[in-house]
């Protein structure tokens, strides 16, 4: 009698795309609000963006239950940090925490594809991009999720990032203004919505700058 | 130094879950299952419907299974999937509500809290590879705020103005997306529910024609007595099925 195989999967892909762009003194983080399973849409109004700290905003796509648990975990850790250090976590610190949290479950991963955006301690925009098990790097812009393959090449074309191999290191943050960056994000989502079935309905855009946090929404195609 | 000569095979054999017969305690597949649950917000609260069938594979074994239950003062829980797991969840919630009442502090768990609790329970069971094989619909009203959410067996959860499980997602949600609005009266809401349940009755093989409608408002939960939907089979194509195939019957 052979051992019974599980006929259910502990993972599901609830789809969606996430993007973040770092600017000289701002950071734009965006994600669509569609939640799907298989070929069905579960809801058109689900936020994938979570504000972890004053200057660190996380956008995650992938398996929603894992994402929810991950975001809750990080929020709890941030609260403890605030109690112990009497200050908010900086974005680079949160970036390291996220990486460690993901790697902790290296052998039963969080099926979450993350982009962390925020302002570093100098007030410059920073974006960190991750894979499901925590490998990360600081970049000037990134896209993750079901539409990432459609979005990333377009961002490469528009934001022409200098090579990380250059010496002396060149700044990866875009010279675009905040409004130009937001416009680019909107364009990118409209394009991704055309061809990716899991991206659509609405895009939620969070803008972090010296004045604080601002949120914008834009309707996308619902088909 | 000499080590005792233990047979190496037995010494190295790891005690895995199946040899400890812990595997037989894990859910592998569902046995007695309920089909879709459909629910949406209406003017005074939440309306929810589910049929009363409990299928045993392809046999419609049980026809009086109550798949919608009130939880505490403010919520309704509807479940599809394994019925025994639903009963287990009701036991968990019983304990939760009991402890909540024992505080005797005038506060009570609202639908949002119950939904969050259920999400955590489902997710944790999935993490242990021993899921509760259900898709749950949790709806309620507290302090005038209407709430309606869903949790799947692996912990995927969300809230929306209308939800459905299983086949309901494919057949009922499109109808609701087209015809639902914020200010449905009770009568209009029931008509809309019946429309969805009728489609499910025609097209879902595990549906039975005995449904239960429940509503929850600020005043409390009401489970209506079960009844059947009128169906129509008098289509021309069904009247003379052999007209295009002489000799058939």
Interface residues (C-beta under 8 A of the other chain):
Chain A: X3 X4 X6 X7 X8 X9 X10 X11 X12 X14 X35 X37 X40 X41 X42 X43 X45 X46 X63 X64 X65 X68 X69 X108
Chain B: X18 X23 X28 X29 X119 X122 X123 X126 X127 X129 X131 X133 X150 X152 X153 X154 X155 X156 X157 X158 X159 X160 X169 X170 X173
